[in-house]
Amino acid sequence: MSDANAPRQLGRLLTGTEAKDIADRLADGDTLTTALKVVAVGQRAEVRRLLEAVARDTGATYQQVLVLRAIEGARALPTTLSPLWTMPGHLAQSGPLTTSITRLVDSARHSIICSTFNFQRSSVLWTALRKAAQRDGVAVRIYMDAQAADGGGQHWSPSTADVAAHMAPAEVWRTKEFDGGYVRNHAKFLAIDHHLLLVTSANLSWSAENNNVEFGVLIDNPNLTESVERELSEAEGTLYKRV
């Protein structure tokens, strides 16, 4: 690959947040090794090679920062909305929700955030998320409602401990008591690689993914996706505890 293609390859590898964080660190005088700690371990060697290629002629850090800022800006601009439906009898005319969920999870390169009310082993994500969590370089984080998972006593609904064991090494967070009562986690979404956000009415079960009338929207917007991820991350420890 020629050095001229390095910026394009970087644009394909990095999210807007990663490009911004690396650029900020380099601009503050950090070494490239330190700056690359914001990137998943499995991606660091390739990102380093490409950034070194960007600055090969001049040896200047500012050239790397310029390219990273361009990627940050390009990632922030587009917003694409796609409606996704589930209906019994395969009557939905647009975007099959179930197959879209598995395709998104299977395509993830380094990050999956999943928030759900309940979780059942019949869900397509029971297997898909486990496979994703076991792939090198893919970090999976799951938020669950504690009472829905641990308080129902339903044998077909895995507990939060069951989910954590099945999804290892994924992080699983369950709601906890706050201000005198248990928090209900009814937010249902998937965030993929910090830029794709699937918001859906469907619970994670076979019936919701196949027989119910359910609606979802797939949004391609890095700023929105990253803000949603940040919102839950900042609530960890206050509204959630790790399983």
C-alpha positions in Angstrom: 0.0 0.0 0.0 1.4 3.4 -0.9 1.6 6.2 1.7 -1.0 8.1 -0.3 -3.6 5.5 0.7 -2.8 5.7 4.4 -5.4 8.4 5.3 -8.1 6.6 3.5 -7.3 3.3 5.4 -7.2 5.2 8.7 -10.7 6.6 7.9 -12.0 3.1 7.5 -10.4 1.8 10.7 -11.1 4.7 13.2 -14.3 6.0 14.6 -14.8 9.7 15.1 -14.2 9.5 18.8 -11.0 7.5 18.3 -9.6 9.9 15.8 -10.5 12.9 18.1 -8.9 11.3 21.1 -5.7 10.3 19.3 -5.4 13.8 17.8 -6.0 15.5 21.2 -3.3 13.4 22.8 -0.8 14.0 20.1 -1.5 17.7 20.1 -0.9 17.7 23.9 2.5 16.2 23.4 1.8 12.6 24.2 3.8 9.9 22.4 2.1 7.9 19.6 2.3 4.8 21.9 0.3 6.6 24.6 -2.1 8.2 22.2 -3.0 4.8 20.7 -4.2 3.5 24.0 -7.7 4.7 23.1 -7.8 2.2 20.2 -8.7 -1.5 20.7 -5.6 -3.6 21.2 -6.2 -5.6 18.1 -6.2 -2.4 15.9 -3.2 -0.6 17.4 -0.5 -2.0 15.3 -2.3 -1.3 12.0 -3.3 2.3 13.1 0.3 2.9 14.2 1.7 1.8 10.8 -0.8 4.0 9.0 -0.1 7.1 11.1 3.6 6.6 10.7 3.1 6.4 6.9 1.1 9.6 7.0 4.1 11.5 8.6 6.9 9.6 6.8 7.9 12.4 4.5 7.9 15.2 7.0 8.2 13.3 10.3 5.7 15.9 11.7 3.1 15.1 14.2 1.0 18.0 12.9 0.4 16.1 9.7 -1.0 13.1 11.7 -3.2 15.5 13.7 -4.5 17.1 10.5 -5.5 13.7 9.0 -7.1 12.6 12.3 -9.1 15.9 12.5 -10.4 15.3 9.0 -11.5 11.8 10.0 -13.2 13.2 13.1 -15.1 15.7 11.0 -16.1 13.3 8.3 -17.4 10.8 10.8 -19.6 13.4 12.4 -21.4 14.7 9.3 -23.7 12.0 7.9 -26.9 10.9 9.5 -28.7 8.0 7.9 -32.1 6.7 9.2 -33.4 3.2 8.3 -36.8 1.9 9.6 -36.8 -1.7 10.7 -40.0 -3.8 11.3 -41.0 -7.2 12.7 -44.4 -8.5 11.9 -45.9 -12.0 12.1 -46.1 -14.0 8.8 -43.2 -12.0 7.3 -45.6 -9.2 6.4 -43.1 -6.4 7.1 -42.4 -4.4 3.9 -39.2 -2.8 5.0 -36.0 -3.7 6.9 -36.3 -7.1 8.7 -35.4 -6.3 12.3 -34.2 -9.8 13.3 -31.7 -10.3 10.5 -30.6 -6.7 10.9 -29.7 -7.3 14.5 -27.5 -10.3 13.8 -25.9 -8.6 10.8 -25.0 -5.6 13.0 -23.5 -7.7 15.7 -21.6 -9.9 13.3 -20.1 -6.9 11.6 -18.8 -5.1 14.7 -15.1 -4.5 14.6 -14.4 -3.3 18.2 -17.4 -2.2 20.2 -21.0 -3.4 21.0 -23.2 -1.8 23.6 -26.5 -3.5 24.3 -29.2 -2.3 26.6 -32.4 -4.4 27.2 -35.2 -4.9 29.6 -35.1 -8.7 29.6 -33.1 -11.4 27.9 -34.2 -14.8 26.8 -32.1 -17.7 25.4 -34.4 -17.8 22.4 -33.2 -14.4 21.2 -30.9 -14.3 18.2 -28.5 -12.2 20.3 -28.0 -15.0 22.9 -25.6 -16.6 20.5 -24.5 -13.6 18.3 -23.4 -11.5 21.3 -21.5 -14.4 22.8 -19.6 -15.0 19.5 -18.8 -11.3 19.3 -17.6 -11.0 22.8 -15.1 -13.9 22.2 -13.6 -12.2 19.1 -10.3 -10.6 19.6 -10.5 -6.8 19.8 -14.3 -6.6 20.3 -15.5 -5.1 23.6 -19.1 -6.0 24.5 -21.0 -4.2 27.3 -24.6 -5.2 28.3 -27.0 -3.3 30.5 -30.0 -5.3 32.0 -32.9 -4.8 34.3 -32.2 -6.7 37.5 -35.7 -7.4 38.5 -36.7 -8.7 35.1 -33.7 -11.0 35.0 -33.3 -12.0 38.6 -36.8 -11.5 40.2 -39.1 -13.4 37.9 -38.1 -17.0 38.6 -38.8 -18.0 35.0 -36.5 -20.8 33.9 -36.4 -19.6 30.3 -35.2 -16.2 31.3 -31.5 -16.2 32.3 -30.4 -14.4 35.4 -27.8 -11.6 35.2 -25.2 -14.1 36.4 -26.3 -16.5 33.7 -25.8 -13.8 31.1 -22.4 -12.7 32.5 -21.2 -16.3 32.4 -22.6 -17.0 28.9 -21.3 -13.7 27.4 -17.8 -13.7 29.1 -15.6 -11.8 28.7 -18.3 -9.2 28.1 -19.1 -6.7 30.8 -22.7 -7.1 32.2 -24.3 -4.4 34.2 -27.5 -4.7 36.1 -29.7 -2.0 37.7 -29.6 -1.5 41.4 -31.5 0.3 44.1 -31.4 4.1 43.9 -33.2 6.7 46.0 -35.2 4.0 47.9 -36.4 1.9 45.0 -35.0 -0.4 42.2 -34.2 1.2 38.9 -36.0 -0.2 35.8 -33.9 -0.5 32.7 -36.3 -0.2 29.8 -34.0 1.3 27.3 -33.6 -1.0 24.3 -30.9 -0.3 21.9 -27.7 -1.6 20.2 -24.7 0.6 19.6 -22.1 -0.7 17.1 -18.6 0.7 16.7 -19.6 4.1 18.2 -21.5 5.1 15.1 -24.4 2.8 14.4 -27.4 3.0 16.8 -30.4 0.6 16.6 -33.3 1.8 18.8 -36.1 -0.8 19.0 -39.3 -1.6 20.8 -38.4 -5.3 20.9 -37.3 -7.2 23.9 -34.6 -9.8 23.3 -36.7 -12.8 22.8 -37.8 -15.1 19.9 -41.4 -13.8 20.0 -40.4 -10.2 19.9 -38.0 -10.8 17.1 -40.4 -12.9 15.0 -44.0 -12.8 16.0 -44.8 -9.4 17.5 -45.3 -6.2 15.7 -42.1 -4.3 16.6 -40.5 -1.2 15.2 -36.9 0.0 15.3 -34.8 2.7 13.7 -31.2 2.2 12.6 -29.3 5.5 12.9 -25.8 6.1 11.4 -24.6 9.1 13.4 -21.4 9.0 15.5 -22.2 12.0 17.6 -25.6 10.6 18.7 -24.3 7.1 19.2 -21.4 8.2 21.3 -23.6 10.5 23.4 -25.9 7.5 24.1 -23.0 5.3 25.1 -21.6 8.1 27.3 -24.9 8.6 29.1 -25.1 5.0 30.3 -21.4 4.8 31.0 -21.7 7.8 33.4 -24.6 6.2 35.2 -22.5 3.1 36.0 -22.0 2.9 39.8 -25.0 5.1 40.4 -27.8 3.3 38.7 -26.0 0.0 37.7 -23.6 -2.4 39.2 -21.4 -4.8 37.4 -22.3 -8.5 37.6 
